[in-house]
Amino acid sequence: MEHVQLILVVCISSAFFISTPSAENFHHQIVGGNEAKPHSRPYIAHLKIGYGYCGGSLISPGWVLSAAHCNGDTVVILGAHDVSQPEATQQILGVESYHMHPEYDEEAAMPFNDVLLLKLSSQAEINEYVQTIPLPSSTMDLPKDTPCSVAGWGKIDQTHYTDKLFETNVTIVSRRLCRRYYPGLTEGMICAGSHSRITDSSQGDSGGPLVCDGALEGIVSFGYDHPPGVYARVGQYLEWIKQTISQYETPDL
């Protein structure tokens, strides 16, 4: 399950503006983060997939949105801060069905349409520690420099891991600039990074949330050694999300 643990670099160095990283540097690490206040992101989900893991977002009591490359036999943990501990706030749920975007191709050079819906085996109990996050109200691109944040569990530097939730701030990078580094970038992708070097670091789970103004605007997807990181742009997939959920229930998103 090594492929489910993607790392996104969000610390921009001068190389961001000078040269394009080579394909062998294609990897995915969040750099520049701090431990989140416990349960300050009650929508975030920790997905255990065999021996790997991903992140996700609770978008309704019965549904989690994640990345298609995270597809696998999954256990969903909601209400967690320290995933190494059996916290009383945690809700552990199975998955009834998996719904990858029909145009996702795991063999493609870039993970186009990297979107996955998980129908939970039972509905989450909404409380102080477990809540849903709104989807975008518009299908339009966010303006460049829009402030956002990303969070996840895991790697805090090249050799050390944390089981506690970490977070970092990023801003939206224009599609024009991002295409200098990812020429195949599509309308279904959004880029974000940081314009300051931050020495602290953390790893964000693939499939985890990019949150802007309280809405789920992106899903952690991929990146190179140097930023920006690339996210599946949720606004592009609103209709597919609603259509998929409507096969089982009336969407309340």
N, C-alpha and C positions, 0 to 999 in steps of 0.2 A: 504493500500500500504506500510505497514511497511517493508515488505520483500524486497522492492526495494532499501532501504537505508542501504547499507552494509558499514561496517567500517573496515579498514585494519590497523593493528598496524605495523608501520615501525620503531619503536624505540626499539632496541634490548637491553634487560637486561641480567643479568647473567643467568636467567632461560632459556634463549634460548639454552644454551649449556648444561643444566643439566637435565631438566625434560620436559616431554611432557604435554601440557595443557589438562585438561579434556574436555569432549564434551560439558559440560554446559558452558564452557568459549568460545565457538565458536562464535566469533563476529568479527566486521570489522571496525577498526578505524585507520585513518592515524594520527600519532603523529609526530610532528616535521615539522612545515611548516611556511611559510611566505606568505604574500600577494604577488601575482604575479604582475609584471609590467603590467598595463592595455594593453590588446590586444597583449601581447607577445606570446600568444598561439592561433593564429587565426583559428586553426583547431578544437578547442574544442567545443563541443555542450552541451547545458543544455537541458535535456529532462524532461518536465513536464508530469507526469503520474498520472492523478487524483489528489490526495492530496500528492503524493510522487514525487520523482524526481530521476533521474539517470544522468550519464554523457555519452558522446559518442564522436566520432571522425568523422569528415567529410573526407571521403576517395575519393570522387569524387563529382562534383557539385550536383548530384542527390542522393547520398547515404551516410548514416551514419552507422558506425559500433559501436555496443554496446554489452552489456551482455544479454544473453537469459533470465535471471531471471528478467530483466527489461521490459519484454514484457507487453504491455498494451496500452490503448488508449493514444497516445502520441502527444504532441506539441513540436516541436524542435525549440530552440532558438540558433541562431548563432551570432557571433560577440559581445558577452556579456562579461562584466567584473563584473558589479554589477547587479545581476539579479532582485533586488528589484526596479530598476529604468528603465523607458522606454528610454534607451539610443538610440541615433540617429544611432548608428552603428549596432544595432540589426536587424536581419532578423528572422521573426517568420513564421515557415512553418509547414504545416500539413504532415501527413504520408499517402501515398497511399497504401502501403502494407508492411506487416511484414514477415520476413523470419528468423525463428529460425533454428538453426542447427538441422537436422532431428534426430540426436542421443542425443539431450538434453533431460534429464528427470528431471522435476521439483520435483519429489518425491524421487530422489536419495539422499543418505546421503551426497554426495559431488556433487557440480554442474559441472558434466562432460560436455564437449562441450558447455560451457557457452558463446555462440556466437550468436549475433542477427544482421541482416542487416535490415535497415529501408530504404525503397524507398520513397523519399520525393515527396510530391504532386506537387511541382514545383522545378526547379533547383535553387540552391543557386547562388547569384550573387557574383562572386569572385572579391575581392578588397583587400584593405590594411588590413581590419579587419576580413575578412572571406576568409580562404584559406584551401586547402586540405593538408593532411599529407601523405607522402609516406608509403606504406606497406613495410615489410622487403624484401630485395633482395634475401634472402636465407631461406630455410626451416630448416636450422641447428640451434641447440641450441646456445645461446650466452655463451661465456666463463664466468666463475664465476668472480665476482668483476667488471664486466662491469658497468660503471657508467650510470645511467638512472635517470629519474625524473617522478613524478606522480603529477597530479593536480586535483582539484575539488572544489566545493562550499559546504559550510555547517558548520559542527561542528568544533569549534576551541578548545573546552575543553569539560568536561562532562556536562556542563550546558549552554554553550553559543554557538550561531550560528553566522555565517557571510554570507552575501549574495555576498561577493566579492570572486573572484577566488583566491584560495591558492595553493601553490605548495611546494614540498619537494624533496630532492635528495635521491636516494636509489642506491644500487648496486645489481647485480644479485647474487643469492645464488645458489650453486650447487644443482642439483637434488638429489644427494646422501645425502647431509646434510638435505635438505628439507624433504626428505622421513622419517627422524627421527620424524618429527612432523605431517606429512601427509602421512601415509603409502600407501594410495590409489592414490597418485600422478601419473598422466599419462603423456605421451609425449605431450599431448595437454595443459599442464600447465607449467608455469614458475614462479619461486619464486624470490622475491626481498625484501630487507630490508636495514637497516642502522646499521653500527657497532659502532655508537656513540650515547650516550643518549642525546636527545634534549628535552628541557623542553617546548618549544612552540609546538602548535599542531593545526591541522586542519583536517577536514573530507574530504575524496575523495569520489566522487560519484561512486557507482557501475557502471560499464560500461565505466568508464573514461579511458584515455590513459596512458599506461606506455611507455615512449618515450626514446629510446636509440640511440644516434648518429643521431638524426633527423628523425628516422623512428618509426612507430607504432609497437612496439614489443609485447605489452600485453594489456589486457583488465581487469580492476579491477574486481575481482571475489569474493574472500572470504579470511578469515584468522581467527586466534585465538587471545586471549589477547596478546600473545607475538609473535613477528615476526618469520619467514618471512611472508609477505603477499603472496597470490597466485593469479596469473593472468592467464587468457586464453592466450595461446601462439599463437599469430597471424600467425606466420610462418607455423604452423601445419595446418592452415585452408585456405591457399592461394588458393588452387585449388577450394575448395567449394565456396569461396567468388567470384572468377572469373566466375565460372559456373553459380552461382545465378544471377549475374549482366548481364551475356551474354544472359539470357533469355529475357532481355528488351533492351539491347544496347551492343555495342562493348566495353568491359572494357578497360579503359585507366588508368591503375593503375601502 
